[in-house]
Amino acid sequence: MAVDHTVIVACLAGVLAHEPVLYGLLSSLAACIAVSLMTRPAGAAVLAAWRERLAGRALELASEPTPARQ
């Protein structure tokens, strides 16, 4: 019964249960867009490597460590 009263009071006061979720989603979207606009885009080499990985072709990078001989 206390839950019913809480819901009724919240509805009369204009506080809905989904509002905090929507505000959180909107603020996350705004932060993502702001950071995306403030950072530099990826270089051509990075984009080419990403496209190769998405296509399923593995790239062998020179910076990958090679196993040491013992």
N, C-alpha and C positions, 0 to 999 in steps of 0.2 A: 504494500500500500504506500510505503514511503517513496518507492520508485515512481509510482503513478503521479504523486504530488510533485516530485522533482521534475518529471517530464512536462507536466502541465505548466509549472512555474517557468521552466526554461523556454517553452514555446510562447508563453505570454510575454516573456521578457525579450523575445526575439533571438534567443540563442538556440541554434539548431545543431544537431550532433555532427553534421557533415561540414560545417563551416571551418573548424580548425584544420581539417584534412585538406579542404580546398585552398585555404590560405597557405598551408605548408607546400602544397604542390605548386601554387603560383609563385611563391617566393623561391622555390628551388629552380623553377623554369627561368625566372628573372636572373638568378645568380649564374646559371649555366650560360645564358645568352651574354651576360656582361663579361664573364671570364673568356668566353669564346671570342668576343669582339676585341678584348684587350690583349690577347696573345697573338703571336705571329703564326702564320700558317706553316704547315710542315713543308719541308724541302721536297724537291722533285725526286731525289733518291729515296727518301723515306716513303713517299707515295707509291713509287714504282715497286719497292719491296713489299709494301702492304698489298698492292694489287696482285703480285705474284703469289703471295701467301694465300690470298682469297681464292685464287684460281687453282690452288692445290699444288703448285710447283714450289719446291723448297729451294731456297737460295743458300749457297754456301758462302758465308761471309769470311773475309780474310781475318777478321777480328775474333773469330771463334777459336778457343784454345785447342791445341792439338795435344794428344796424349804424350806424356814424356816417356822416353825409353829408360829402362832400368837396367 
